[in-house]
Amino acid sequence: MNDDFKILIIASHSGKGFVHIDKLLPGLVKLGYNITFYGWDRNKEFPKCFHKNGIEYKMIFTGWGFTNNWLVLALPLYFIKAFLELSKLRKGQFQAIMAIDFDSALPQSLASIFNKIPFIYNVRDNFSMRTTLPKSLKPIITRLDKIIMHKAKNIIVPDENRITSFNDNEKEKIHVIYNGAIEVFPLNQVSHNLPFTIYAMGYLMKTRGISLLLEAGNCLPDIRVLLAGVAHEIDLIARIKELPNIDYRGWLQPEDALRLCFESDIIFTFYDPISEINRKAASNKWFDAMMSRKPILVNEEVERSSWIIAHDIGYCCPYGNVEKLVQTIQHVRSNPKEAEQKGINGRKLYEKGYSWESSLEQIDKVIKNVILNL
């Protein structure tokens, strides 16, 4: 039984409002694992220690926010704090540790010298590809990433395009597990009297094209722009509040956010191509759209946009061009049968192995591979 297996998940956020973690933690509890989560409470929203839904939470670092210049100082402090907390652990206290991204995997790769606990490196965003990283640091980060991958027992990536040339030596450890969607159903009959609705969920940020979507919404006052998720940028929040056709629901439980897909006509998934990691996006929202039979709208600079077009499950337009975005929205609104067929195509693809149940089954196998082969 999995309830004999104690797993520690560590991430540089609170574990709330982050799509992968919102699905992963309860999913592992459902499989019977005993889960503890170490996090960084950036907005000082939570108690230092608390227990919820069968998960033990411990905020090992607090404050500093998400988007400010002080993070240059905060991140090294988080590294140190995470290293100290992980170093206190002893072999057998947890059967495995899953470190989410470089900023939590680096402390564990060093602390494993002391705690002797095997770890899984779960790569959501390749740290060395972020635009906020000074170019002079990129070779250092890349080298450290190689060390982490070498020390990790297994590595999870969300898409094949995250397997880069620098990690060729670790390919036998790498498991591509897609950001599959939870299967949900609308609680009530969806009204047919809703205006044309474009839906954006998850991380509501400028670098996710939300400011462009708001401008398009301003140009098309008779459509509804539906938003659900976490927004931290003050000027973006102000803009959301001032436009009359914006329906902002805030952060919702994953199942509730997914149910809003059924109220929409298309799912918006833009990524600012200025950063390499955004160009290599493998969005949770694509699979959410597929689950709910809705077409996807993605910017053409995203590498996997070609996959969306090839499978005829969505639409593309260039990033940063509000006029083209407005034209694309108008086209979708004017061609509902075409959009409906793209949604049907997506659902068929979802049923072939892109569900969260399929992804969770693969994660379970990765964890067991680590635990049972010690």
C-alpha positions in Angstrom: 0.0 0.0 0.0 1.2 3.5 -0.9 0.3 4.8 2.6 3.6 3.4 3.9 5.4 5.7 1.5 6.1 9.2 2.8 6.9 11.7 0.0 8.2 15.2 0.4 7.4 17.7 -2.4 9.3 21.0 -2.3 8.7 24.1 -4.5 9.6 27.8 -4.4 5.9 28.8 -3.9 3.1 28.1 -1.5 1.6 25.2 -3.4 -1.7 27.1 -3.9 -2.7 28.5 -7.3 0.0 26.7 -9.2 -1.7 24.4 -11.7 0.6 21.4 -11.6 0.9 21.3 -7.8 -2.9 21.9 -7.5 -3.4 18.6 -9.3 -0.3 16.7 -8.1 -0.7 16.9 -4.3 -4.4 15.7 -4.1 -3.6 13.2 -6.9 -0.8 11.6 -4.9 -3.0 11.6 -1.7 -5.7 9.8 -3.7 -3.2 7.2 -4.7 -2.5 6.6 -0.9 0.8 8.4 -0.5 1.6 10.3 2.7 2.4 13.8 1.4 4.4 16.6 3.0 4.9 19.9 1.1 7.7 22.4 1.8 7.0 25.8 0.2 7.8 29.5 0.0 4.9 31.7 1.1 5.8 34.7 -1.0 2.7 36.8 -0.1 2.6 35.8 3.6 -0.9 34.2 3.2 -0.6 31.0 5.2 0.4 29.8 8.6 4.0 28.4 8.9 2.7 24.9 9.4 -0.8 23.6 8.6 -2.6 20.4 7.6 -5.3 20.4 4.8 -6.9 17.7 2.7 -4.6 15.0 4.0 -1.4 17.1 3.2 1.0 18.5 5.7 2.2 22.0 4.6 5.3 23.7 6.0 6.3 27.2 4.7 10.0 27.2 5.1 10.4 30.7 3.6 8.1 33.7 3.6 7.8 37.1 1.9 9.5 38.9 -0.9 6.6 38.5 -3.4 6.7 37.4 -7.0 7.8 40.3 -9.3 10.3 42.8 -7.9 14.0 43.5 -7.9 14.5 42.2 -4.4 14.1 38.6 -5.7 17.7 38.8 -6.8 18.5 38.7 -3.1 15.6 36.5 -2.0 16.4 33.6 -4.3 19.8 32.9 -2.8 18.3 33.2 0.6 15.7 30.6 -0.3 18.4 28.3 -1.6 20.2 28.5 1.7 17.0 28.1 3.8 15.8 25.1 1.7 19.3 23.5 1.9 19.3 23.9 5.7 15.8 22.5 6.1 16.5 19.5 3.8 19.8 18.8 5.5 18.0 18.3 8.8 16.1 15.3 7.3 17.4 11.8 7.9 17.4 8.8 5.7 14.1 7.0 6.0 12.2 10.1 7.2 10.8 10.2 3.6 11.1 7.5 1.0 11.6 10.1 -1.7 11.7 13.8 -2.4 10.2 15.5 -5.5 11.9 18.8 -6.1 9.9 21.2 -8.4 12.3 23.1 -10.7 15.9 24.1 -10.4 15.4 26.5 -7.5 14.3 23.6 -5.2 16.3 20.8 -6.8 19.6 22.6 -6.3 19.3 22.7 -2.5 18.2 19.0 -2.4 21.0 17.9 -4.7 23.4 19.4 -2.1 21.5 18.3 1.0 21.3 14.7 -0.3 24.9 14.4 0.8 23.5 14.6 4.4 19.9 13.3 4.3 20.7 10.4 1.9 17.1 10.6 0.5 16.7 9.9 -3.2 15.0 12.7 -5.2 13.0 13.2 -8.4 13.7 16.3 -10.4 10.3 17.6 -11.7 11.1 20.2 -14.4 8.2 22.6 -15.0 10.3 25.6 -16.3 13.9 25.2 -17.4 15.6 27.8 -15.2 18.5 28.6 -17.6 15.9 29.6 -20.3 14.3 32.4 -18.2 14.8 36.0 -19.5 15.2 37.3 -15.9 18.5 35.4 -15.6 21.6 37.5 -16.4 23.4 36.1 -19.5 26.6 35.8 -17.5 24.9 33.3 -15.2 23.4 31.1 -17.8 26.5 28.8 -18.3 26.8 28.4 -14.5 23.1 27.5 -14.2 23.4 25.1 -17.1 26.4 23.4 -15.4 24.6 23.2 -12.1 21.5 21.8 -13.9 23.7 19.0 -15.3 24.9 18.2 -11.7 21.3 18.1 -10.4 20.2 15.8 -13.3 23.2 13.5 -12.6 22.3 13.2 -8.9 18.5 12.8 -9.4 17.2 9.3 -9.5 14.5 10.3 -12.1 13.6 13.4 -14.1 10.2 14.5 -15.2 9.6 16.9 -18.1 6.3 18.1 -19.5 7.2 17.8 -23.2 9.8 16.3 -25.6 11.2 19.7 -26.5 12.5 20.1 -22.9 15.0 17.4 -23.6 17.9 19.4 -24.7 21.4 18.5 -26.0 23.0 19.3 -22.6 21.2 16.5 -20.8 21.8 13.8 -23.4 23.8 11.8 -20.7 20.7 11.5 -18.5 18.2 10.5 -21.1 17.6 7.1 -19.6 16.3 8.9 -16.4 14.0 11.3 -18.3 10.2 10.7 -18.3 8.0 12.8 -20.6 4.7 13.2 -18.7 2.3 15.6 -20.3 0.3 18.2 -18.3 -2.9 16.2 -18.7 -6.2 17.6 -17.7 -8.6 16.4 -14.9 -11.9 15.1 -16.3 -14.7 17.3 -15.0 -18.3 17.9 -16.1 -20.5 21.0 -15.8 -22.5 21.0 -12.7 -25.5 22.6 -14.4 -26.8 23.0 -18.0 -24.6 25.7 -19.6 -26.7 28.7 -20.8 -26.9 29.3 -24.5 -27.5 33.0 -23.9 -23.9 33.8 -22.9 -22.0 36.3 -25.1 -19.0 34.9 -27.1 -16.5 34.1 -24.4 -12.7 33.8 -24.5 -11.2 32.2 -21.4 -7.8 32.6 -19.8 -6.8 30.7 -16.6 -3.8 29.9 -14.5 -1.0 32.4 -14.2 -2.6 35.8 -15.3 0.5 37.7 -16.2 1.7 40.1 -18.9 4.2 37.5 -20.1 1.2 35.2 -20.6 -0.4 37.7 -23.0 -3.1 38.9 -20.6 -2.5 42.6 -21.3 -2.9 41.8 -25.0 -6.2 39.9 -24.3 -7.5 42.9 -22.3 -6.8 45.2 -25.2 -8.5 42.9 -27.6 -11.5 42.8 -25.1 -11.5 46.5 -25.1 -11.7 46.6 -28.9 -14.6 44.0 -28.8 -16.9 45.3 -26.0 -19.6 42.8 -26.9 -17.5 39.7 -26.0 -16.8 38.4 -22.5 -13.3 37.9 -21.4 -13.4 35.3 -18.6 -10.4 35.1 -16.3 -9.6 32.7 -13.4 -6.3 32.4 -11.7 -3.6 34.3 -9.8 -2.7 37.9 -10.8 0.1 39.7 -9.0 1.0 42.7 -11.2 -0.7 45.7 -9.8 -1.3 47.6 -13.0 -2.7 44.5 -14.7 -5.1 44.0 -11.8 -6.2 47.6 -12.1 -6.8 47.1 -15.9 -8.8 44.0 -15.2 -11.1 45.8 -12.8 -11.8 48.8 -15.0 -13.0 47.0 -18.2 -16.7 46.3 -18.1 -16.6 43.1 -20.2 -14.0 41.3 -18.0 -15.3 38.6 -15.7 -12.6 37.9 -13.2 -13.2 35.0 -10.8 -9.8 35.0 -8.9 -8.1 31.8 -7.9 -10.4 28.8 -8.0 -10.0 25.1 -7.1 -8.7 23.3 -10.2 -12.1 21.5 -10.8 -14.0 24.8 -10.6 -11.6 26.6 -12.9 -11.9 23.7 -15.4 -15.7 23.8 -15.3 -15.6 27.4 -16.6 -14.2 26.0 -19.9 -17.7 24.8 -20.6 -18.9 28.4 -20.5 -16.3 29.5 -23.0 -15.9 29.4 -26.8 -12.1 29.3 -27.0 -9.2 28.9 -24.5 -6.5 31.6 -24.6 -2.9 30.4 -24.1 -0.3 33.1 -25.0 3.3 33.1 -24.0 5.7 36.0 -24.6 8.3 34.6 -27.0 11.1 36.9 -25.6 12.0 34.0 -23.3 13.2 30.6 -24.5 11.1 28.8 -21.9 8.0 30.5 -23.1 8.7 29.4 -26.7 9.0 25.9 -25.4 5.7 26.1 -23.5 3.7 22.9 -22.9 0.6 24.4 -21.4 -1.8 22.7 -19.0 -4.5 24.8 -20.6 -4.1 23.0 -24.0 -5.2 19.7 -22.4 -7.9 21.5 -20.4 -9.3 22.7 -23.7 -9.1 19.3 -25.2 -10.9 17.7 -22.2 -13.8 20.2 -22.5 -14.1 20.1 -26.3 -12.9 23.7 -26.8 -10.5 25.0 -29.4 -7.2 26.5 -28.3 -5.8 30.0 -29.2 -2.0 30.1 -29.0 0.6 32.5 -30.4 2.5 31.2 -33.4 6.0 31.7 -31.8 5.4 28.8 -29.4 7.2 25.8 -30.8 4.4 23.4 -30.1 1.8 25.6 -31.9 2.6 23.5 -35.0 1.3 20.5 -33.1 -1.9 22.3 -32.4 -2.3 23.2 -36.1 -1.3 19.7 -37.3 -4.0 18.1 -35.1 -6.5 20.8 -36.1 -7.4 21.6 -32.5 -7.0 25.4 -32.4 -5.9 28.7 -33.9 -2.6 30.7 -34.0 -1.8 34.3 -34.4 1.3 36.4 -33.7 2.2 37.7 -30.3 2.1 41.4 -29.6 -0.3 42.2 -32.5 -3.6 43.2 -31.0 -5.1 43.8 -34.4 -4.4 40.2 -35.5 -5.7 38.9 -32.2 -8.9 40.8 -32.6 -9.3 39.5 -36.2 -8.7 35.9 -35.0 -11.3 36.2 -32.3 -13.8 37.7 -34.8 -13.1 34.8 -37.2 -13.7 32.2 -34.4 -16.9 34.0 -33.5 -18.1 34.1 -37.1 -17.3 30.4 -37.7 -18.8 28.5 -34.8 -19.1 25.1 -36.6 -15.4 25.3 -37.5 -14.5 26.0 -33.9 -16.8 23.3 -32.6 -15.1 20.7 -34.9 -11.6 21.8 -33.6 -12.9 21.2 -30.1 -14.2 17.7 -31.1 -10.8 16.9 -32.6 -9.1 17.9 -29.3 -11.4 15.7 -27.3 -10.6 12.7 -29.4 -6.9 13.4 -28.9 -7.5 13.8 -25.1 -9.1 10.4 -24.9 -6.0 8.8 -26.5 -3.8 9.4 -23.4 -3.7 13.1 -22.5 -5.9 12.9 -19.4 -4.6 13.7 -15.8 -5.3 10.1 -14.8 -2.9 8.9 -17.4 -0.3 11.5 -16.3 -0.7 10.6 -12.6 -0.4 6.9 -13.4 3.0 7.6 -15.0 4.1 9.8 -12.1 3.1 7.0 -9.7 5.4 4.6 -11.7 8.3 7.1 -11.5 8.0 7.4 -7.7 7.7 3.6 -7.3 10.8 3.2 -9.5 12.8 5.3 -7.1 11.4 3.8 -3.9 11.4 0.2 -4.8 14.9 0.2 -6.4 16.9 1.6 -3.5 
